[in-house]
Amino acid sequence: MATNSVLPQGYEGSTHLNPIIQTYDDLADRIKIQLGAPRISLEACDGQIYDNISNAVEYFSKFAGYTEEYLVFDSKLYIPGRGIPVDVLINRTPETTTTSLTSLSGGYDGDLADYRKVVDVFAVEQGSSTGVNTLFTMEQSMAQQIYSSYMVGNFGFDLITWETLKGFIDTRDKILALKPYFRFDPRTQVLKLIPEPSTTSTYLGIVGCWLERPIRDLIKERWVQKYALALTMIEMGHMRGKFSNISMFGGGTINYSDILVRGYANKDALEAEITTQKIDSEPPMWFIGSIAWLISMGSLLASAWC
């Protein structure tokens, strides 16, 4: 520690991106301090608090707590009639195979003793010979026409025609089903393609997905800490309520309702926050908003034209 540190002796600092919470024990100690320990005795053991933390992590990872990843897809690994397990793709993707643990991929969570699970798959793209930078393709020919229009002279077409042709190509791919339809089961972690890849003509591709964060990252989230605290307050309230009829020295009684009410109120507020706001909003929500905007703008233009 630096000699001019603002922290008390022997105390570590903490920020949002570099929090002091690193383990279950760290979070359990914070919860106990927030509930009055060590000045008062708490009606909750470490095992109960650990279970509340796990409960909070499970709830958070259902609605948030994931990363956007792109996995390398090799059609030769596809099992006809079944699909392909996503953990096979994790092991074959360079970015997720880097790890400090021997013989384990970066998609492996040591705290879970299992691979990180994929929440959902949002894109499957085949590798192909199309594109602007590839000779003798439709996209390259269209790009050359635009270049000629702006640089050579009165020859070729403009960007509006480019967008029109690209829109036609995209529509053709959808109507004629030129791109495979994919279906992903988060429980079995199996990705299926229709039509299935051919065993004689293989290809490489990219699978875009959302991958759950490791547990060591999830326990650092403020929502997880607050939810685990609320669950512990509820358990303490129920425990104290069992002794509410016992008279204390001096004629006092045990007040359990306050902590119970506050625990349930905090729990309900946190659940409403994560189910309505979705802390890590998924990209499709933006596309839905864009479509609604385009429809409204189209209606305005139609009314103005009429």
N, C-alpha and C positions, 0 to 999 in steps of 0.2 A: 504494500500500500504506500502511496506517495505521502511524503511528510506534510503536504498541504491539503490532504484529502478532507472533504467535507463530511465524510462518513464517520460514525462512531468506531472506536477501536474494535477490530474483529468482525465488523459487519460488512457484507458485500452490497454493492449497489445493484439497481435493477431498472431496466427501461422496458418499453413496449416490445422492441425487437430483440432485446437481450435481457430477458427477465431472470430473476433469481430462482424462479421455479424451474427445476430441471428433473425432478423425480416425484413419485407418488408421496414419498415422505415429506418433501418440501411443501407440496400442496396441502397435505394433511396437517402439517404444523401451522401453516397460514390459516387454515379453517379453524383450528383449535384456538389460535390467538384471537381471531375475529369474534369467537364465541365466548371469550373471557378467560381462557386458560393462560397462565397457570394459577391466576388469582382465585378462580372458582373451579369446582369439580364438574366435569362434563359427563352427561349420560350417553356417551358414545365412545366406543372403542375404536382402535385404529382399523380393525377389520371392517367395521361398518363404514368408516370414512373412505377406505380404499374402494369398497363396493359402490359407494355414491360417486366417486370419481370415475369409475368404469362406466357407470350408468350415464353420467354426463358426457363422456367421450363417445359412447354409442349413439346418443341422441344427436350430438353435434355432427358426427360424421355422416348421419343420415341426410342432413340438409345442407351441410357445408363441410369445410375441412378437407378439400381435395385439390389436386394440382392437375393442370392440363398437360397431357403428355402425348407424344406421337411415337408409336411403336412400329418397328419394321415387320412387315408381313411377307412371309415366303409361302406361296401357294403349295409348295411341295410338302409342307408340314400339315396341310389340311387333311382331316380324316373324313372321307366320304360317308355321308349318312349321319355324322355326328357333329362335326365342326372342328374348331381349334381352341384349346384352352389358352386363355390370355397370358398365363404365366410363362408359356412357351415363347410368346412374343416378347415378354419382358426380358427373358434371358438372351434373346437374339438382338436386342436393341442396344447399340453402343452406349448411349447416355445412361441407361439404367443398369448396365453391367459393371459400372465402376463402384467399388466398395472396399472398405478396409477389412472386411471379413473374408477369409479365404474360402474360395469355391462357392460363394453366395453372391447373388445378383444385387444390384442397387434397389430392386423392387422387393427385396426380402426385408421384413421387419423383425429384428432380433427379439424385440419385446413380445411380439405375437408368436414367434417361432413359426412364422408362415409368411407367404407372399402378401404384399399389399393388394387389396381388392380393388377392382375397377368398378366405379359407381355406374358408369354408362359409357357407351360408344356413340360418338356424334358424327363420325365420318370414316368411310373406307374408300381409299383412292388407289386405283391400279396404276402401276408404272407403265408408261406407254411411250410411243415415239412421236407424240404430238407436242406442239408448243411453238412459240415464236422463234426460239433459237435452234430449231431443227429444220434442216433443208427438206424441200419437197413435201411439206405438210400444208394443210389449208390455213392454219394460223400464220405460218411464215409467209405464205403468198399474200394474205390479207395485210400483214404488216408492211410488206414491200410496196403494196399499192398505196398505202397511206403515206409512206416515205416519198414515193414518187409524186403524190399530189401536192405535198408541201415543199419539196426540195427541187424537183425536176421541172415542174410546170403544170400545165393544164392536162394532167394525166393521172388516172387512179381515182380514188374516192376519199371521203373525209371520215372523221371519227364517228359521226352519226351512223354512217353505213356500216362501219366496223361493229358498233354496238348492236345494230340490227342483225347482222350476220351471226354474231356471237350468241345473241338471244335465240336465233333460229337453231343453232347447233345445240344449245342447251335443251331447248324444247324437244328436238329430235331425239336426243339421248334419253329423255324421260319417257316420251311416248313409245319409242321402240325398245325400251328397257335395255339400252346398251350398257348401262352401269349396273353392277350387281346390287340386289337388295340385301341388306344385312339385318340380322336379328341377334340381340345379345341378351343373355340371361344372367343377371347379376348374382344369382344364388349359385349356379353351377359354374359361372365364369367362363362359359363357352360361347364363342362367336360363330354364328352360322351365316352362310352366304347362299343366295339364290340368284342365278344358277350356281352350282358348286364348281370350283376350279377344276379344270381338266387335268388328268394325270399325265397327259402327253404334251400339253402346252402349258408350261408353268410361267409364273411371273412374280415380280416383287412389287410390293405396294406399301402404303402407309395406313395405319389405323389410328385415328384421333380418339382419345378417350380421357375421362376424368379418373384419376387414381387417388385413392385415399392417402392422406398424409400419415407418416409414422406416428405412433403413440407419443413419442418423446416431443413431437411438435404440437400435438393436440392438447396436451395437458398445460401448455403455456397460454392457451387461449383464455381471455378474460371470461367469455361466456361459460366455458367449462368450469372455471373456478367458482363463478357465481352460482351456477346450477348445482354443483356439488355442495356448496354452502347451504343452499336452500333445502336440499334433501336432508342434510344433517340437522338443520333446525327442525324440520318436521319430525324426524326420529326422536330428537330430544324432547319435543313437545309431547309426543305420545308416551314416552317413557316417564316424564314428569307427571303426566295425567294419571298414571296408575297410583301415584302416591298423593293425589290431591285431597283425599279425605283424611289424611294423617295430620294431626295437629302438631305444630312445631313448638319448641320452647318459646314461651312468651305469648302464645296464642296465635301466632302467625300461620298462614297456610301457603302451600306451594302454588305459585302462579305459573301455569303452563299454557294458558290460552294465548297470551301475547306472542310468544315465540312460535306457537303453532300457526296462528293467523298470519304472521309476517312471513313464515316459511312458505305457506301455500300461496300467498300473494306474490312473493318473488318468483316462485316456480311458475305460476300461471303467466306472469309478465314475460319471463324469459322464453317460455314455449311460444307465446304469441309473437315475440320478436323474431325468433328463428324461422317460424313457419310462414310468416307473412313477408318479412323483409328479405330472408335468405341471405345471410351475411356475405357469402360468396356467390353473387348472382351468376346464373349460367348464361352463356352467350346466346342461346335461342331466345331468351327474353328480349334481347335487343332486336333480333330479327322480327319478332312479333310486333314490336313497336314500330319498326320501319315499314312493315306491310300495312299496318293501320294508317300510318302517315301517308303512304302512297295512295291508298284507297281514298282517303279524304281529299288529297290534292287532285286526284282524278275526278272526283265528284265536282269540285270547285271549277276545274277547267271545263268540264262538260256543261255545267250550268252557264258559265260565262260564254261559251261558244254558241249555245242555244239562244 
